[in-house]
Amino acid sequence: MKAERIILDWEGSSVERSVDWLLGESKGSSCLDLSHLWVVTQTNGAARRLREGLAQVSQSKGGACLLPKFSAPGSLIKPEGDSIDGLTI
């Protein structure tokens, strides 16, 4: 899978804009299937708000949602070697 960088404009709520975009990427017909996506957010709190937004949309549609994988940017960095500050990774 090729990584694709998506940048949404600043109009409106960032959570609502993101949820709307994610809904358009759903592969499911009976439920929201976003399990094929990996979403990198600035913070873990931002990921939590997106999960809440997706849950609200799923509930309003009376269906389920298979969530994407969420990560913060720090999880994408692997240091040189096998340890960070003496702790083995």
C-alpha positions as CSV (number, residue, x, y, z in Angstrom):
1,M,0.0,0.0,0.0
2,K,1.4,3.4,-1.0
3,A,1.3,6.1,1.6
4,E,-0.7,9.2,0.6
5,R,-0.6,12.5,2.4
6,I,-4.0,14.2,2.7
7,I,-4.3,17.8,3.9
8,L,-7.8,19.2,4.6
9,D,-8.6,22.9,4.4
10,W,-9.3,25.0,7.4
11,E,-13.0,25.7,6.8
12,G,-15.2,24.4,9.7
13,S,-14.3,21.9,12.5
14,S,-11.3,19.8,11.8
15,V,-13.0,16.8,13.4
16,E,-16.1,17.2,11.2
17,R,-14.0,17.7,8.1
18,S,-11.8,14.7,8.9
19,V,-14.8,12.5,9.7
20,D,-16.5,13.5,6.4
21,W,-13.4,12.7,4.4
22,L,-13.0,9.3,6.2
23,L,-16.7,8.5,5.4
24,G,-15.9,8.9,1.8
25,E,-13.1,6.4,2.0
26,S,-15.3,3.6,3.6
27,K,-15.2,0.3,1.8
28,G,-18.2,-1.2,3.5
29,S,-21.8,-1.0,2.4
30,S,-23.6,-2.2,5.5
31,C,-21.1,-0.7,7.9
32,L,-18.3,1.9,7.8
33,D,-15.2,-0.1,7.0
34,L,-12.1,2.1,7.5
35,S,-9.8,-0.8,8.5
36,H,-7.7,-0.4,5.4
37,L,-6.6,3.1,6.5
38,W,-3.8,4.3,8.7
39,V,-4.5,7.8,10.1
40,V,-1.6,9.8,11.6
41,T,-2.8,12.6,13.9
42,Q,-0.9,15.3,15.7
43,T,-1.8,13.9,19.2
44,N,-3.5,10.9,20.7
45,G,-6.3,13.3,21.8
46,A,-7.0,14.2,18.2
47,A,-7.3,10.5,17.4
48,R,-9.7,10.0,20.3
49,R,-11.9,12.9,19.0
50,L,-12.0,11.3,15.5
51,R,-13.0,8.0,17.0
52,E,-15.8,9.7,18.9
53,G,-16.9,11.4,15.7
54,L,-16.9,8.2,13.8
55,A,-18.9,6.5,16.6
56,Q,-21.5,9.2,16.5
57,V,-22.0,8.9,12.8
58,S,-22.1,5.1,13.0
59,Q,-24.8,5.3,15.7
60,S,-26.9,7.8,13.8
61,K,-26.8,5.5,10.8
62,G,-27.6,2.5,13.0
63,G,-24.5,0.6,11.9
64,A,-21.1,-0.4,13.1
65,C,-17.7,1.1,12.2
66,L,-14.4,-0.8,11.6
67,L,-11.9,1.9,12.7
68,P,-8.7,2.8,10.9
69,K,-5.4,2.4,12.7
70,F,-4.5,5.6,14.5
71,S,-0.9,6.8,15.3
72,A,0.9,9.9,16.5
73,P,3.9,11.0,14.5
74,G,6.3,9.9,17.2
75,S,5.4,6.3,16.6
76,L,6.8,6.5,13.1
77,I,10.3,7.2,14.3
78,K,12.6,4.3,14.9
79,P,15.9,5.3,16.6
80,E,19.2,4.0,15.5
81,G,20.2,0.9,17.4
82,D,18.0,-1.2,19.6
83,S,17.5,1.1,22.6
84,I,16.2,4.5,23.7
85,D,17.9,5.9,26.8
86,G,19.2,2.5,27.7
87,L,15.8,0.7,27.3
88,T,15.6,-2.1,24.8
89,I,13.0,-1.7,22.1
